Amino acid sequence: MNKSGVKMDFTGFDKKSKRIIERAIPEAAAKGLREAGQEWKLDADNVPPRTPHKEGHLRGSGKVSKAEAKGQEISVEVSYDKPYAARWHEAEAGTVTWSEPGVGPKYLESKAVRFMKKYMAIVAEVIRRTK
């Protein structure tokens, strides 16, 4: 009886695939985290309590940092670059009379808590799409 077949050696593939995975997944996660950060800023600006904007240029000063990888940790920062940003964010309820309905304190923190699953889904989707 004649046998036919193909022998495949995956030794090189195993070594290269490990390097690809170790590099590609963190890069995709960083890209996804940046996209999630951009969504987080949009939510801070548009979902109550929104970022105050009639009091100055706070909303326009918002930015999303490039995602940074340090060891096993990847992070992104959403921030507002005005001297009063922290004061408005940390204002105690009832201590500020806001000039516009729907704005208020914890405009960033409240979204992180409320929409965390949405932000993580963005990261997961970007990793999933990575080829």
HELIX and SHEET records of a PDB file:
HELIX    1   1 THR A   11  ASN A   46  1                                  36    
HELIX    2   2 ARG A   59  SER A   61  5                                   3    
HELIX    3   3 ALA A   85  HIS A   89  1                                   5    
HELIX    4   4 GLU A  109  ARG A  114  1                                   6    
HELIX    5   5 MET A  116  ARG A  129  1                                  14    
SHEET    1   A 2 GLY A  62  VAL A  64  0                                        
SHEET    2   A 2 VAL A  78  TYR A  80 -1                                        
SHEET    1   B 2 GLU A  68  LYS A  70  0                                        
SHEET    2   B 2 GLU A  73  SER A  75 -1                                        
END                                                                             
